[in-house]
């Protein structure tokens, strides 16, 4: 049961951080480090919460579009 509480806490933190349903890649990294979980977990919980990851630090998902 403890894992369900941790999941719900993480989900609530993601929703709280998300602006207009989006969480930046940087925020995801910071949250993962602060909570001691992998980015995979952050991504899965965000997806289940309907939150999208944006502004990828690697340039994925259109952050650095060619001009």
C-alpha positions as CSV (number, residue, x, y, z in Angstrom):
1,X,0.0,0.0,0.0
2,X,3.0,2.3,0.6
3,X,3.8,2.2,-3.1
4,X,0.3,3.5,-4.0
5,X,0.7,6.4,-1.7
6,X,4.1,7.2,-3.2
7,X,2.6,7.0,-6.7
8,X,-0.3,9.3,-5.8
9,X,2.1,11.8,-4.2
10,X,4.3,11.8,-7.3
11,X,1.3,12.1,-9.6
12,X,0.1,15.1,-7.6
13,X,3.5,16.8,-7.7
14,X,3.6,16.3,-11.5
15,X,0.1,17.8,-11.9
16,X,1.0,20.7,-9.7
17,X,4.2,21.5,-11.7
18,X,2.5,21.1,-15.1
19,X,1.5,24.3,-16.8
20,X,-1.4,23.7,-19.2
21,X,-0.9,20.0,-19.0
22,X,2.8,20.2,-19.8
23,X,5.9,19.4,-17.8
24,X,9.3,20.6,-19.1
25,X,12.1,18.1,-19.5
26,X,14.1,20.1,-17.0
27,X,11.3,19.9,-14.4
28,X,11.0,16.1,-15.0
29,X,14.8,15.7,-14.4
30,X,14.6,17.8,-11.2
31,X,11.6,16.0,-9.9
32,X,13.2,12.6,-10.6
33,X,16.3,13.6,-8.7
34,X,14.4,15.1,-5.8
35,X,12.1,12.0,-5.4
36,X,14.9,9.5,-6.0
37,X,13.1,7.8,-9.0
38,X,14.1,7.2,-12.6
39,X,13.0,9.4,-15.5
40,X,11.1,6.4,-16.8
41,X,8.9,6.5,-13.7
42,X,8.3,10.2,-14.1
43,X,7.4,9.7,-17.7
44,X,5.0,6.8,-17.0
45,X,3.2,8.7,-14.2
46,X,3.0,11.9,-16.2
47,X,1.5,10.0,-19.1
48,X,-1.1,8.3,-16.8
49,X,-1.9,11.8,-15.4
50,X,-2.4,13.2,-18.9
51,X,0.7,15.4,-18.6
52,X,3.0,15.8,-21.6
53,X,6.8,16.3,-21.4
54,X,7.9,19.3,-23.4
55,X,11.0,21.4,-24.1
56,X,13.3,18.4,-24.4
57,X,16.8,19.2,-23.4
58,X,18.1,17.0,-26.3
59,X,16.1,18.9,-28.9
60,X,13.5,16.2,-29.3
61,X,9.8,17.1,-29.8
62,X,10.5,20.3,-31.8
63,X,12.3,22.4,-29.1
64,X,15.0,23.4,-31.6
65,X,13.4,23.6,-35.0
66,X,15.5,24.3,-38.0
67,X,15.0,27.6,-39.6
